[in-house]
Amino acid sequence: MDDTRFADSTDQDLLASHVAGEPDAFGELARRHRDRLWAVALRTLGDREEAADAVQDALVSAFRAAHTFRGQSAVTTWLHRITVNACLDRIRKASSRKTSPVNDPERLDQLLEPHESAEAPAERQDLHRELFAALATLPAAQRAALVLVDMQGYPVAEAGRILDVPVGTVKSRCARGRARLAPLLTHLRGTGDSGERDTGRNRTARTSVPPAAGPRDAGTSDPAGVKGGGGRT
């Protein structure tokens, strides 16, 4: 597909074009947003395969439900909401199967960027492993809120729109999640990490969850291809 073909189209234009029958419009929409959706799914689920499946499920759902979009929120908010719901569904199903949290060091290694695994200081890798192990102990709703606010840097109001809950509920979930994480991560406070970003929004430095490495372009432009592309973050 010509990368400049939809250069002047907004997300809402692309969604409308998809509904009208334009075959490439949704692929462009997925290309624009897949990295952020993938980052949220990976950090919520703590597993590459599960995250890839969740994003693929979400994009397929969005592809099929595009005609229901009424413009009451931004398209990106709508896509994030579908993705988070797909993640929460997987967490609930795993809980019903009594699946234990992710605590295998080799699986936690997969959460690091490939270049970080090879080049980052051991201290940074250890911090990320411990962070994801701690996140896996939280209830799904608290984990999703913390991922959006503390790790992805979304404003609380935007996180509320994504999660489809009031702002106060997001704040409550974040506060409870941070309180539960505090005893697990106390020993990490004061750990220097020049790669961390401080958005200065919605949280204090003492209680925030350190952000993980950001997503990388997977090169996928259609919903059916996201699973394969999700292997790279």
N, C-alpha and C positions, 0 to 999 in steps of 0.2 A: 504494500500500500504506500502511496506517496505520502511522506511525512508532512508535507505542506498542504495537503488537500483540505484538512480541517483546521488549519492554523487560526482562522478567524472565528471558529465556532465555539460558543460557550458550552459548558457541560450540559446545560439544559437544552441547547440547540441539538447537541449530539443525541440526547435521549429522545427528543421529539423526532429527530430524523430516523432513529432506530424504529420507533413505533410506526413511523410512516413507511417503513420498508427499506430504508437505506442499509445495505448489507454490511458495510464496514464501519458504521457509526459507533456501534457498541464496542467494537474492538479498539477504537481510538479512545473511547471513554475508559475502558479497562486499562489501556496502556498508561494513561495519565495518572491513574490512582492506585495501580496495583502495588507499588512499592510501600506506600503508607498502609494500605490494607494488610499487606503481608507482614509488615513490622508489628502491627497491632495483634494480628493472629498469632505470630510466633511468640511474642512476649506474653500473651494471654495463655496460650496452650503449653508452651515450653517444649514443643516437639516439632521438628521440621515437617514430617509427613502429615501429622495432624493439622498443622497450620496450612500446609499446601492444600489439603483436602477441604478445610474450612473455607479458604478463599475461593477455591473452585466452586464449592457449593453455593457460596454467597453470590458470586458473579452469575452463575447459572440462574439462581433465583431472581436476581435483579434483571437479567436478560428477559426472563419470562414475565416478570411483574412490572416491566417498565410502563405499561399502559395505565398502571394504578398510581403513578407518581403525579401528585397534584401541585407541586411547587411550593408546599408549605414550609419546606426547609431547603437548604442547598443540596444539590445532587450529591456532593461529597459526603454530607452528613447522612443522607439516605443510604449511600453505599456502606459507610462505616457502621451504621446501625444494623444493616443486614449481616455484615461480617461479624460484628460482635455477637449478634444473636446466634449465628452459626457456630461460633466458638463456645458460647455458653451451652448450646445444645450438646456439643461434643463432651463438654465437661460433665454435664448432667448424666449423659449416657455412660460415661466412664465411671462415674460415682455409682450408678445403678449396678454396674458390673463389678463394683468393689475393686476398681483398679487403683493401685497405690500411686501416690504422687511421683513425679519424675525425680529420681534420686540417684540414677546411674551416672557416674562421672563421665562415661563415654558419651551418653546421650546429652548431658549438659555441655560437653565440648562442642556439640553440633550447633549450639546457640551462638557461638562466637563466629565472627566473620572469618572466612578462610585466611585472609591476610593477617588478621589478628592472631590466629592460632600459630602462625609461623613467625610473626614479627613482634607482637605486643609483649611488653614485660610480663613476667610470670605473675606479678602482683595483680595486674589488671585482669588477667584471665581468671585468677582465683576469685577476685571480687565478683566478676560476672557469674561464675559458677555458683557461688554462695548466694548471690542475689536471686537467681532463678530458682534455686532449691528452696529458698525462703518463700518466694512468691507462690510456689506450688502448694504451700501449706495453707494458703488463704482460701476462704470461700470464693466461689466463682465471681460473684457480684463485686466483692471488694477488690479482687485481682483485676477485673476489667476496669474499674474506676481508677485504680492506681496506675495501670499501664497507660491509660489515656492521659491522665493529668500529670503524673510524676515522671513517666518515661517518655511519652510522646510530646509532652508540653502543651496539650490542648487546654484552653481556658475552661474553667469549671462549667460555664454556661454552655459551651460547645459540647463538652463531654455529656452534659445532661441531655442535650438534643440527640446525641448519638445513642445514648443508653435509654432514651425516652423516659427519663425520670426527672423529678424536680431538682433544681440546683442544690437544695438542702440535702437531698438524698445522696447526691454525689459527694458533697462535703462530708457527710456522716460516714459513708462507706470508706472514703479516703482516710478519715481520722481513725476509724476502727482498724483499717488495714495497716496503717502506720504503727498504731499501738501494738498490734500483734507482731509486726515485723521487728519492732524496736529491740526486744531481747535477743532476737536472732541475728541482728546486724550491728549491735552496739560496738562490737570489736572492730567493725569496719570504719567507724567514724574517725575522721581525721586522716583517712587514707587518701593520699594525693592522687589525682587522676586528671592530667592536663586535657584529656579527651572529653571530660564531662562538660556539658553545657548548662548554664544557669539561666533559665528563662525568666526567673524573678516573678513568676505568676503562680498564685494559688497555693503556695506552700512556703514553709520556712526551711532554711538550710539544715536545721537539726533533725527534721522528721522526714525529709523527702527521700524517695527511693532513687539511688543513682541511676542515671539513664544508661541504657545499653547502647551498643553500636548501632548506627542507623542502617536502613536497608539499602541495597544496591540494585541497580536496574537489571531485571531478569530477562528483558528482551521479549516479553510475551504481549501480544496485542489482542487476544481473544479469550473468552471465558474458558474454553475447553483446554487452552494451553497453559493456564496458570499453574497447574500442579507441577508440570515439568520445570517451569521457570522458578517456582518457589524454592527450589533447592539451593538457590544462591540468594544471599541477603546482603 
